[in-house]
Amino acid sequence: MKITSKLTKSLQSYEGQKAFWGFIFVSPWLLGFVFFFLVPLLTSLRYSFSKVEASSSGIQTSFVGLSNYMEAILVNPNFNRQLIESILDIVIDVPLILIFSLFVAVILNQQFLGRSVARSIFFLPVILASGVIINLEAESLVQAINQQQATSGGLSNALGSFELARIMLGAGVNPIIVEYLTGSVGRIYEIVRLSGVQILIFLAGIQTISPSVYEAAKMEGATGYEAFWKITLPMVSPLILVNLVYTIIDSFARSPVTDLILETGFDAFNFGLSSAMAWVYFISIMLILGVSSYIISKKVFYQE
């Protein structure tokens, strides 16, 4: 009876209700993980420490310790290179995607003629990023890039980046920042294509901010620049964390490392090495997510 009364009191409190409904919303994923993903996850962990062989009697495993991990990290010529390239791409792309998507969401939240059409255009990358369309799109893009590089387009882009770098260096901008920004010019298409969902999330968050807050700030003499930094950015900061997690996971899911893992397991039939690669990849994702989420969560503003 005492336990039941304590549970009832905790559910009646505001924090208890939030915890209860949070568990309700998470429960479908939790049930799916337990019944569909937990056993394969543990099996892959066991395979990563084993030599896996298929025979007429079934799958035979023999414990080999860390040899699969050593081969993946120290011997395989492609895994380390693709993993490092994927991490570097995330370091470069994720901040650009977050900044670009927030900037576009702020613009699309303004009142102007053709706003619905503009929103649809920025959501098109989400549709184009699915299934067969993305393959056709990638082939067309490669052909267009090759054609452009065969002509003067590649040279003009290089000259444009050089001129931009010269201007920023002349203005006293740090060379590391200059190199980062000029290197991002060639990633414009990729950034726009991967920003559709983030734009929608930011736009939904901005629309939840009461217009009276902006009206009060305007009456106090705040400029649009000040309203953004003092109102918009703090209010959507929880969504920055959400988009950060989504963008990192989405970038890892698109990485060529996943193709290498699948090829190692299902083409070369080396399931032990494939499982070891998958676990190294998984741990790398968790470390990057943990560090970045911890840093961003320190700056998140939650309105009570």
Residue frames relative to the residue before (quaternion, step in Angstrom):
aa qw qx qy qz dx dy dz
M 1.0000 0.0000 0.0000 0.0000 0.00 0.00 0.00
K 0.6491 0.5196 -0.3272 0.4490 3.59 0.96 -0.84
I 0.6482 0.5128 -0.3208 0.4626 3.58 1.00 -0.83
T 0.6527 0.5177 -0.3126 0.4562 3.58 1.01 -0.86
S 0.6636 0.4996 -0.3093 0.4629 3.60 0.96 -0.83
K 0.6405 0.5112 -0.3279 0.4700 3.60 1.02 -0.77
L 0.6472 0.5139 -0.3178 0.4648 3.58 1.01 -0.81
T 0.6441 0.5200 -0.3166 0.4631 3.59 1.01 -0.81
K 0.6621 0.4999 -0.3087 0.4652 3.59 0.95 -0.83
S 0.6585 0.5071 -0.3165 0.4572 3.59 0.98 -0.81
L 0.6600 0.4950 -0.3134 0.4702 3.60 1.04 -0.71
Q 0.6389 0.5289 -0.3297 0.4510 3.58 1.13 -0.56
S 0.6061 0.5439 -0.3598 0.4554 3.60 1.17 -0.42
Y 0.6392 -0.5475 0.3832 0.3805 3.55 -1.26 0.45
E 0.6628 0.4967 -0.3033 0.4712 3.57 0.94 -0.87
G 0.6415 0.5250 -0.3222 0.4572 3.57 1.04 -0.74
Q 0.6482 0.5086 -0.3160 0.4704 3.57 1.01 -0.79
K 0.6408 0.5113 -0.3322 0.4664 3.58 0.98 -0.76
A 0.6598 0.5017 -0.3098 0.4658 3.57 0.96 -0.84
F 0.6444 0.5310 -0.3199 0.4476 3.58 1.00 -0.84
W 0.7161 0.4321 -0.2616 0.4817 3.59 0.78 -1.01
G 0.5864 0.5536 -0.3737 0.4583 3.57 1.13 -0.49
F 0.6533 0.4969 -0.3060 0.4824 3.55 1.00 -0.82
I 0.6216 0.5402 -0.3432 0.4517 3.62 1.02 -0.75
F 0.6895 0.4752 -0.2871 0.4651 3.58 0.90 -0.88
V 0.6908 0.4705 -0.2762 0.4745 3.60 1.07 -0.71
S 0.5408 0.6838 -0.3874 0.2999 3.60 1.12 -0.61
P 0.6245 0.5181 -0.3869 0.4380 3.72 0.89 -0.60
W 0.6587 0.4783 -0.3140 0.4886 3.58 0.97 -0.82
L 0.6478 0.5314 -0.3268 0.4372 3.59 0.93 -0.85
L 0.6617 0.4916 -0.3032 0.4781 3.59 0.96 -0.85
G 0.6533 0.5123 -0.3137 0.4608 3.58 0.97 -0.83
F 0.6454 0.5169 -0.3205 0.4621 3.57 1.02 -0.79
V 0.6819 0.4979 -0.2996 0.4442 3.58 0.86 -0.94
F 0.7707 0.3923 -0.2016 0.4599 3.61 0.84 -0.98
F 0.7971 0.3180 -0.1557 0.4892 3.62 1.07 -0.58
F 0.7982 0.3296 -0.1548 0.4798 3.62 1.00 -0.71
L 0.5802 0.6221 -0.3880 0.3547 3.61 1.05 -0.59
V 0.6832 0.4820 -0.2939 0.4633 3.61 0.84 -0.94
P 0.6729 0.4611 -0.3267 0.4772 3.69 0.82 -0.79
L 0.6164 0.5494 -0.3514 0.4412 3.59 1.07 -0.69
L 0.6865 0.4630 -0.2798 0.4859 3.58 0.89 -0.91
T 0.6222 0.5403 -0.3401 0.4530 3.59 1.09 -0.70
S 0.6596 0.4951 -0.3115 0.4719 3.59 0.94 -0.84
L 0.6148 0.5313 -0.3477 0.4678 3.60 1.08 -0.66
R 0.6580 0.4913 -0.3096 0.4794 3.59 0.99 -0.79
Y 0.6434 0.5236 -0.3230 0.4555 3.60 1.00 -0.79
S 0.6338 0.5628 -0.3437 0.4044 3.60 1.04 -0.75
F 0.7154 0.3829 -0.2437 0.5312 3.59 1.22 -0.40
S 0.6919 0.4633 -0.2535 0.4924 3.58 1.26 0.19
K 0.3860 -0.6307 0.6028 0.2997 3.50 -1.39 0.19
V 0.1778 -0.8191 0.5433 0.0475 3.55 -0.51 1.22
E 0.0262 0.7864 -0.6143 0.0599 3.56 -0.83 1.06
A 0.2893 -0.7475 0.5766 0.1581 3.54 -1.04 0.87
S 0.0121 0.7900 -0.6114 0.0443 3.54 -0.93 0.95
S 0.7187 -0.4349 0.3170 0.4402 3.53 -1.31 0.02
S 0.6934 0.4655 -0.2724 0.4777 3.57 1.15 -0.56
G 0.7101 -0.4020 0.2513 0.5205 3.59 1.29 -0.03
I 0.6857 -0.4481 0.3658 0.4419 3.53 -1.27 -0.40
Q 0.1427 -0.7893 0.5952 0.0495 3.54 -0.80 1.08
T 0.0844 -0.7965 0.5982 0.0245 3.59 -0.89 0.94
S 0.0560 -0.7685 0.6369 0.0261 3.53 -1.15 0.75
F 0.4891 -0.6989 0.4440 0.2743 3.55 -0.81 1.03
V 0.0367 -0.8076 0.5884 -0.0126 3.59 -0.85 1.01
G 0.5218 -0.6675 0.4069 0.3415 3.61 1.20 0.24
L 0.7954 -0.3058 0.2450 0.4624 3.56 -1.00 -0.88
S 0.3421 0.7782 -0.4815 0.2132 3.60 1.22 0.21
N 0.6325 0.5237 -0.3398 0.4585 3.60 1.02 -0.70
Y 0.6590 0.4955 -0.3067 0.4755 3.58 0.98 -0.80
M 0.6417 0.5162 -0.3250 0.4649 3.59 1.01 -0.78
E 0.6527 0.5029 -0.3136 0.4719 3.57 1.01 -0.78
A 0.6584 0.5130 -0.3165 0.4507 3.58 0.96 -0.82
I 0.7484 0.4154 -0.2197 0.4681 3.58 0.90 -0.93
L 0.8138 0.3091 -0.1276 0.4753 3.58 0.88 -0.95
V 0.7555 0.4026 -0.2085 0.4729 3.61 1.07 -0.62
N 0.6772 0.5052 -0.3125 0.4342 3.59 0.76 -1.01
P 0.3761 -0.7772 0.4557 0.2163 3.63 -0.63 1.06
N 0.7229 0.4671 -0.2435 0.4471 3.60 1.15 -0.47
F 0.6219 0.6017 -0.3598 0.3489 3.58 0.97 -0.81
N 0.6889 0.4784 -0.2955 0.4574 3.60 0.76 -1.00
R 0.6573 0.5215 -0.3154 0.4433 3.58 0.90 -0.91
Q 0.7043 0.4524 -0.2775 0.4714 3.58 0.83 -0.94
L 0.6243 0.5351 -0.3435 0.4537 3.59 1.06 -0.68
I 0.6714 0.4828 -0.2985 0.4764 3.59 0.92 -0.90
E 0.6405 0.5174 -0.3273 0.4637 3.59 0.99 -0.78
S 0.6448 0.5174 -0.3226 0.4609 3.59 1.01 -0.77
I 0.6535 0.5046 -0.3119 0.4701 3.59 0.98 -0.82
L 0.6547 0.5026 -0.3118 0.4707 3.60 0.98 -0.83
D 0.6289 0.5274 -0.3337 0.4637 3.59 1.04 -0.75
I 0.6427 0.5155 -0.3220 0.4663 3.58 1.03 -0.76
V 0.6412 0.5260 -0.3248 0.4547 3.58 0.95 -0.88
I 0.7044 0.4468 -0.2654 0.4834 3.59 1.01 -0.77
D 0.7581 0.4499 -0.2291 0.4128 3.58 0.75 -1.09
V 0.6487 0.5722 -0.3431 0.3661 3.60 0.84 -0.94
P 0.6784 0.4580 -0.3301 0.4702 3.68 0.76 -0.80
L 0.6484 0.5196 -0.3246 0.4520 3.59 1.00 -0.79
I 0.6522 0.5108 -0.3172 0.4617 3.58 0.97 -0.83
L 0.6662 0.4999 -0.3090 0.4591 3.60 0.92 -0.87
I 0.6744 0.4834 -0.3024 0.4690 3.60 0.89 -0.89
F 0.6718 0.5028 -0.2996 0.4540 3.57 0.89 -0.92
S 0.6843 0.4896 -0.2966 0.4517 3.60 0.86 -0.93
L 0.6445 0.4988 -0.3272 0.4784 3.61 1.02 -0.72
F 0.6355 0.5300 -0.3226 0.4595 3.59 0.98 -0.82
V 0.6843 0.4725 -0.2847 0.4770 3.58 0.88 -0.93
A 0.6369 0.5304 -0.3359 0.4474 3.61 0.99 -0.78
V 0.6323 0.5185 -0.3325 0.4699 3.59 1.01 -0.76
I 0.6615 0.4971 -0.3087 0.4690 3.59 0.96 -0.84
L 0.6970 0.4775 -0.2801 0.4558 3.59 0.87 -0.93
N 0.6123 0.5460 -0.3569 0.4467 3.60 1.20 -0.27
Q 0.5602 0.6044 -0.3867 0.4139 3.59 1.26 -0.26
Q 0.4882 -0.6397 0.5094 0.3050 3.54 -1.28 0.41
F 0.2890 0.7301 -0.5818 0.2119 3.58 -0.63 1.14
L 0.6317 -0.5538 0.3936 0.3733 3.54 -1.26 0.48
G 0.8144 0.2148 -0.1831 0.5070 3.57 -0.86 0.99
R 0.2707 0.7969 -0.5063 0.1879 3.58 1.18 0.47
S 0.6479 0.5238 -0.3272 0.4459 3.61 0.94 -0.81
V 0.6410 0.5103 -0.3256 0.4719 3.59 1.01 -0.77
A 0.6458 0.5192 -0.3183 0.4605 3.58 0.98 -0.85
R 0.6467 0.5081 -0.3275 0.4651 3.60 0.97 -0.78
S 0.6437 0.5211 -0.3248 0.4568 3.58 0.99 -0.79
I 0.6350 0.5355 -0.3311 0.4477 3.57 1.00 -0.81
F 0.7047 0.4518 -0.2801 0.4699 3.59 0.89 -0.85
F 0.6511 0.4870 -0.3325 0.4778 3.60 1.21 -0.32
L 0.4665 0.7046 -0.4314 0.3160 3.60 1.22 -0.28
P 0.6138 0.5575 -0.3780 0.4118 3.67 0.93 -0.67
V 0.6026 0.5513 -0.3687 0.4438 3.61 1.09 -0.57
I 0.6660 0.4791 -0.2952 0.4897 3.57 1.03 -0.80
L 0.6861 0.4952 -0.2846 0.4506 3.56 0.94 -0.90
A 0.6478 0.5431 -0.3191 0.4286 3.59 1.19 -0.44
S 0.6088 0.5765 -0.3444 0.4222 3.60 1.22 0.17
G 0.9103 0.0341 0.0000 0.4125 3.50 -1.24 0.74
V 0.8565 -0.0893 0.0952 0.4994 3.49 -1.02 -0.98
I 0.5999 0.5976 -0.3657 0.3862 3.58 1.06 -0.76
I 0.6601 0.5107 -0.3253 0.4447 3.58 0.94 -0.81
N 0.6302 0.5238 -0.3433 0.4589 3.61 1.07 -0.63
L 0.6545 0.4926 -0.3067 0.4847 3.55 0.97 -0.87
E 0.6407 0.5293 -0.3132 0.4597 3.54 1.03 -0.86
A 0.6665 0.5047 -0.3098 0.4529 3.59 0.90 -0.88
E 0.6479 0.5127 -0.3231 0.4615 3.59 0.98 -0.83
S 0.6569 0.5003 -0.3094 0.4717 3.57 0.95 -0.85
L 0.6481 0.5226 -0.3199 0.4522 3.56 1.01 -0.82
V 0.6480 0.5136 -0.3257 0.4585 3.59 0.93 -0.83
Q 0.6500 0.5080 -0.3168 0.4680 3.57 0.96 -0.85
A 0.6622 0.5066 -0.3118 0.4556 3.57 0.97 -0.85
I 0.6520 0.5109 -0.3143 0.4637 3.58 1.00 -0.83
N 0.6547 0.5083 -0.3178 0.4605 3.56 0.95 -0.85
Q 0.6517 0.5077 -0.3123 0.4691 3.55 1.00 -0.83
Q 0.6568 0.5098 -0.3139 0.4585 3.57 0.99 -0.83
Q 0.6728 0.4894 -0.3004 0.4664 3.57 0.96 -0.83
A 0.6191 0.5439 -0.3454 0.4490 3.57 1.15 -0.55
T 0.7021 0.3857 -0.2427 0.5471 3.56 1.22 -0.49
S 0.7421 -0.4109 0.2899 0.4433 3.57 -1.17 -0.53
G 0.4275 0.7368 -0.4519 0.2650 3.61 1.25 -0.06
G 0.6622 0.5093 -0.3141 0.4511 3.55 0.93 -0.89
L 0.6515 0.5112 -0.3149 0.4638 3.56 1.01 -0.79
S 0.6616 0.5052 -0.3183 0.4536 3.59 0.94 -0.82
N 0.6324 0.5164 -0.3374 0.4687 3.59 1.04 -0.71
A 0.6485 0.5141 -0.3213 0.4603 3.57 0.97 -0.82
L 0.6590 0.4987 -0.3075 0.4717 3.58 0.98 -0.86
G 0.6353 0.5291 -0.3306 0.4551 3.59 1.07 -0.75
S 0.6580 0.4955 -0.3082 0.4759 3.58 0.96 -0.82
F 0.6400 0.5259 -0.3241 0.4569 3.57 1.03 -0.81
E 0.6580 0.5051 -0.3085 0.4656 3.58 0.98 -0.85
L 0.6377 0.5185 -0.3224 0.4696 3.59 1.02 -0.83
A 0.6546 0.5054 -0.3134 0.4668 3.58 0.96 -0.83
R 0.6458 0.5261 -0.3251 0.4477 3.58 0.97 -0.82
I 0.6547 0.5124 -0.3140 0.4584 3.60 0.99 -0.86
M 0.6931 0.4786 -0.2889 0.4551 3.58 0.86 -0.93
L 0.6402 0.5076 -0.3302 0.4726 3.58 1.01 -0.75
G 0.6422 0.5199 -0.3187 0.4644 3.57 1.07 -0.72
A 0.6740 0.4773 -0.2894 0.4839 3.58 1.17 -0.57
G 0.5809 -0.6273 0.3587 0.3746 3.59 1.26 0.05
V 0.3779 0.7229 -0.4967 0.2965 3.60 1.20 0.38
N 0.5889 -0.5926 0.4223 0.3517 3.57 -1.06 0.78
P 0.5265 -0.6644 0.4227 0.3206 3.66 -0.81 0.92
I 0.6142 0.5452 -0.3599 0.4427 3.61 1.05 -0.65
I 0.6578 0.4920 -0.3044 0.4823 3.59 0.99 -0.85
V 0.6283 0.5377 -0.3330 0.4530 3.57 1.02 -0.80
E 0.6661 0.4945 -0.3016 0.4698 3.57 0.92 -0.89
Y 0.6341 0.5348 -0.3237 0.4551 3.59 1.04 -0.79
L 0.7046 0.4704 -0.2693 0.4581 3.58 0.87 -0.98
T 0.6747 0.4803 -0.3056 0.4698 3.60 0.91 -0.83
G 0.6446 0.5095 -0.3235 0.4693 3.57 1.08 -0.64
S 0.6342 0.5437 -0.3201 0.4469 3.56 1.22 -0.50
V 0.5036 0.6625 -0.4284 0.3521 3.59 1.21 -0.35
G 0.6927 0.4764 -0.2785 0.4644 3.57 0.98 -0.81
R 0.6680 0.4915 -0.2947 0.4747 3.58 1.28 -0.18
I 0.3168 0.7890 -0.4875 0.1983 3.60 1.24 0.15
Y 0.6649 0.5073 -0.3133 0.4499 3.57 0.84 -0.96
E 0.6703 0.5014 -0.2981 0.4587 3.58 0.91 -0.94
I 0.6508 0.5216 -0.3192 0.4499 3.59 0.96 -0.83
V 0.6654 0.4894 -0.3052 0.4738 3.58 0.92 -0.89
R 0.6683 0.5230 -0.3058 0.4317 3.59 0.93 -0.87
L 0.7493 0.3999 -0.2114 0.4838 3.58 1.06 -0.74
S 0.6121 0.6014 -0.3322 0.3915 3.62 1.24 0.06
G 0.4143 0.7563 -0.4507 0.2309 3.62 1.21 -0.10
V 0.7025 0.4532 -0.2758 0.4744 3.60 0.76 -1.01
Q 0.6459 0.5280 -0.3240 0.4461 3.58 0.96 -0.84
I 0.6219 0.5360 -0.3399 0.4588 3.60 1.04 -0.76
L 0.6609 0.5065 -0.3069 0.4609 3.58 0.94 -0.89
I 0.6554 0.5062 -0.3214 0.4592 3.60 0.93 -0.82
F 0.6660 0.4850 -0.3009 0.4803 3.58 0.91 -0.88
L 0.6500 0.5227 -0.3208 0.4486 3.58 0.95 -0.84
A 0.6463 0.5063 -0.3195 0.4732 3.59 0.99 -0.80
G 0.6593 0.5060 -0.3098 0.4618 3.59 1.01 -0.77
I 0.6530 0.5152 -0.3190 0.4542 3.59 0.96 -0.82
Q 0.6710 0.5103 -0.3003 0.4463 3.58 1.02 -0.78
T 0.6135 0.5388 -0.3602 0.4511 3.60 1.21 -0.25
I 0.5468 0.5993 -0.4069 0.4199 3.61 1.24 -0.23
S 0.4646 -0.7041 0.4637 0.2708 3.58 -0.75 1.03
P 0.4833 -0.6724 0.4730 0.3009 3.62 -0.85 0.91
S 0.5746 0.6038 -0.3867 0.3948 3.60 1.13 -0.53
V 0.5874 0.5685 -0.3719 0.4399 3.60 1.15 -0.56
Y 0.6753 0.4716 -0.2880 0.4885 3.57 0.96 -0.85
E 0.6309 0.5336 -0.3365 0.4517 3.59 1.03 -0.73
A 0.6519 0.5033 -0.3140 0.4724 3.57 0.99 -0.82
A 0.6521 0.5075 -0.3157 0.4664 3.58 0.99 -0.81
K 0.6452 0.5213 -0.3184 0.4590 3.57 1.03 -0.78
M 0.6471 0.5143 -0.3163 0.4655 3.56 1.03 -0.79
E 0.6732 0.4777 -0.2904 0.4839 3.56 1.16 -0.58
G 0.6016 -0.6088 0.3348 0.3942 3.57 1.30 0.07
A 0.4048 0.7153 -0.4825 0.3028 3.59 1.21 0.29
T 0.3877 -0.7031 0.5501 0.2299 3.55 -1.05 0.82
G 0.6784 -0.4726 0.3570 0.4348 3.57 -1.28 0.15
Y 0.6138 0.5479 -0.3320 0.4614 3.57 1.10 -0.74
E 0.6879 0.4705 -0.2775 0.4779 3.59 0.90 -0.90
A 0.6263 0.5372 -0.3384 0.4523 3.58 1.05 -0.74
F 0.6341 0.5294 -0.3378 0.4511 3.57 1.04 -0.73
W 0.7391 0.4331 -0.2408 0.4562 3.59 0.77 -1.01
K 0.7438 0.4129 -0.2226 0.4761 3.59 1.07 -0.69
I 0.7759 0.3016 -0.1653 0.5288 3.60 1.15 -0.53
T 0.7470 0.4333 -0.2514 0.4371 3.56 0.50 -1.21
L 0.7103 0.4726 -0.2831 0.4382 3.59 0.69 -1.05
P 0.6767 0.4625 -0.3320 0.4669 3.68 0.80 -0.76
M 0.6768 0.5115 -0.3096 0.4295 3.59 0.97 -0.82
V 0.7387 0.3673 -0.2309 0.5158 3.61 1.08 -0.61
S 0.3727 0.7587 -0.4743 0.2459 3.61 1.22 0.08
P 0.6106 0.5231 -0.3899 0.4489 3.70 0.96 -0.52
L 0.6596 0.5013 -0.3097 0.4665 3.58 1.09 -0.68
I 0.5417 0.5800 -0.4090 0.4505 3.58 1.20 -0.35
L 0.6469 0.5047 -0.3124 0.4788 3.57 1.02 -0.82
V 0.6405 0.5212 -0.3224 0.4628 3.60 0.98 -0.85
N 0.6970 0.4658 -0.2747 0.4710 3.57 0.85 -0.96
L 0.5881 0.5649 -0.3678 0.4469 3.58 1.12 -0.60
V 0.6768 0.4817 -0.2897 0.4753 3.57 0.85 -0.98
Y 0.6611 0.5113 -0.3089 0.4540 3.58 0.91 -0.93
T 0.6873 0.4984 -0.2923 0.4402 3.59 0.85 -0.96
I 0.6456 0.5137 -0.3272 0.4606 3.59 0.97 -0.81
I 0.6800 0.4758 -0.2940 0.4741 3.59 0.87 -0.93
D 0.6440 0.5173 -0.3222 0.4625 3.59 0.98 -0.82
S 0.6501 0.5107 -0.3178 0.4643 3.60 0.99 -0.79
F 0.6606 0.4903 -0.3108 0.4761 3.58 0.97 -0.79
A 0.6434 0.5286 -0.3302 0.4445 3.60 1.02 -0.76
R 0.6981 0.4467 -0.2642 0.4934 3.60 1.14 -0.60
S 0.4710 0.7105 -0.4234 0.3068 3.57 1.26 -0.15
P 0.5290 -0.6237 0.4662 0.3373 3.62 -1.12 0.60
V 0.4824 0.6580 -0.4458 0.3683 3.61 1.22 -0.19
T 0.6306 0.5341 -0.3437 0.4459 3.60 0.99 -0.74
D 0.6392 0.5098 -0.3289 0.4726 3.59 1.03 -0.74
L 0.6370 0.5246 -0.3263 0.4610 3.59 1.02 -0.78
I 0.6388 0.5216 -0.3240 0.4636 3.59 1.00 -0.80
L 0.6697 0.4910 -0.2981 0.4706 3.58 0.94 -0.88
E 0.6532 0.5097 -0.3187 0.4605 3.59 0.96 -0.82
T 0.6489 0.5198 -0.3188 0.4550 3.59 0.98 -0.82
G 0.7272 0.4467 -0.2507 0.4569 3.56 0.96 -0.85
F 0.8291 0.2794 -0.1100 0.4716 3.58 0.72 -1.08
D 0.6739 0.4191 -0.3153 0.5204 3.63 1.23 -0.11
A 0.7548 0.3267 -0.1867 0.5373 3.57 0.94 -0.92
F 0.3191 -0.7850 0.4724 0.2424 3.61 1.31 -0.20
N 0.4507 0.6301 -0.4883 0.4017 3.56 1.04 0.83
F 0.0922 -0.8576 0.5052 0.0284 3.55 0.38 1.28
G 0.5911 0.5666 -0.3739 0.4356 3.60 1.10 -0.50
L 0.6873 0.4600 -0.2724 0.4918 3.57 0.88 -0.97
S 0.6328 0.5375 -0.3240 0.4536 3.56 1.02 -0.80
S 0.6641 0.4921 -0.3026 0.4746 3.59 0.96 -0.82
A 0.6340 0.5200 -0.3345 0.4645 3.59 1.02 -0.74
M 0.6303 0.5189 -0.3249 0.4774 3.59 1.01 -0.80
A 0.6575 0.5199 -0.3131 0.4464 3.56 0.92 -0.90
W 0.6885 0.4741 -0.2942 0.4634 3.60 0.94 -0.81
V 0.6089 0.5152 -0.3543 0.4882 3.60 1.06 -0.62
Y 0.6451 0.5211 -0.3014 0.4707 3.55 1.01 -0.86
F 0.6582 0.5148 -0.2936 0.4642 3.56 0.98 -0.92
I 0.6628 0.4932 -0.3069 0.4724 3.60 0.93 -0.87
S 0.6214 0.5355 -0.3402 0.4597 3.60 1.03 -0.75
I 0.6449 0.5143 -0.3168 0.4683 3.58 0.98 -0.85
M 0.6781 0.5005 -0.2973 0.4487 3.57 0.87 -0.94
L 0.6421 0.5174 -0.3279 0.4609 3.60 1.00 -0.75
I 0.6712 0.4820 -0.3003 0.4765 3.59 0.88 -0.90
L 0.6519 0.5052 -0.3149 0.4696 3.59 0.95 -0.83
G 0.6728 0.5129 -0.3038 0.4381 3.58 0.91 -0.90
V 0.6845 0.4788 -0.2901 0.4671 3.58 0.88 -0.94
S 0.6994 0.4671 -0.2819 0.4617 3.59 0.80 -0.99
S 0.6555 0.5006 -0.3238 0.4637 3.62 0.95 -0.78
Y 0.6341 0.5284 -0.3339 0.4551 3.59 1.01 -0.76
I 0.6667 0.4995 -0.3062 0.4608 3.59 0.93 -0.88
I 0.7055 0.4608 -0.2739 0.4636 3.59 0.83 -0.99
S 0.6404 0.5527 -0.3406 0.4103 3.61 0.96 -0.80
K 0.5820 0.5808 -0.3763 0.4270 3.61 1.18 -0.45
K 0.7417 0.3951 -0.2158 0.4972 3.59 1.16 -0.55
V 0.4874 0.6812 -0.4262 0.3418 3.58 1.27 -0.03
F 0.2213 -0.7604 0.6003 0.1114 3.54 -1.02 0.92
Y 0.1079 -0.7907 0.6018 0.0314 3.56 -0.74 1.10
Q 0.2795 -0.7689 0.5559 0.1472 3.55 -0.70 1.12
E 0.2895 -0.7657 0.5525 0.1568 3.56 -0.74 1.01
